[in-house]
């Protein structure tokens, strides 16, 4: 698709500036680099408004927001469908802000920990919505709590999830492998995930996880390293 508006201007600036900067031995800032095609397409499609909330949910739906940050997506889901949302946010200050935001809304429950393969307390680099315990970022180191997704599903008696959103800054690969290997993915009717580039092998990692997801789910939209959504093909089996 053709880039428009601000993206087109950034691309023209980058194309003009990059060779001149290289000639001077200066590296052009990443902020001036052209957005990848999938991001341009996402913006042109107004994906945040047109796709990220387009699910067939009822007021009885259960939604898991894994990586809540400020709670905006959860707020939009509640406003649109009036359903219950569980937010998992391991960064203490973010979790506290979300709790305050929804303190009068009984439909939203905030859990101050992240979902992972196992229970652990790990160091993370604090960097706004890019805070991660998987990849290093400039910023203060903090300690966050992670809990086994299998144990959380068991302890919370989660037998069916209508929609699960994952935006966990690189930890999605291990968590999705865990959900698939434990069979928990079969309880998730719709999965919305943002994959992150961690290095040269990230494209292969995405392809591997997609191949495993395809055993039970079909993609409904895919924008590489932006957002994608998968829908389960058949009802979840009854948990033991």
Beta strands, then each sheet from edge to edge (+ up, - down):
strand 1: 62-66
strand 2: 84-88
strand 3: 108-111
strand 4: 114-116
strand 5: 120-125
strand 6: 141-148
strand 7: 163-166
strand 8: 190-193
strand 9: 217-223
strand 10: 227-232
sheet 1: 3+ 2+ 1+ 7+ 8+ 10- 9+
sheet 2: 4+ 6+ 5-
end
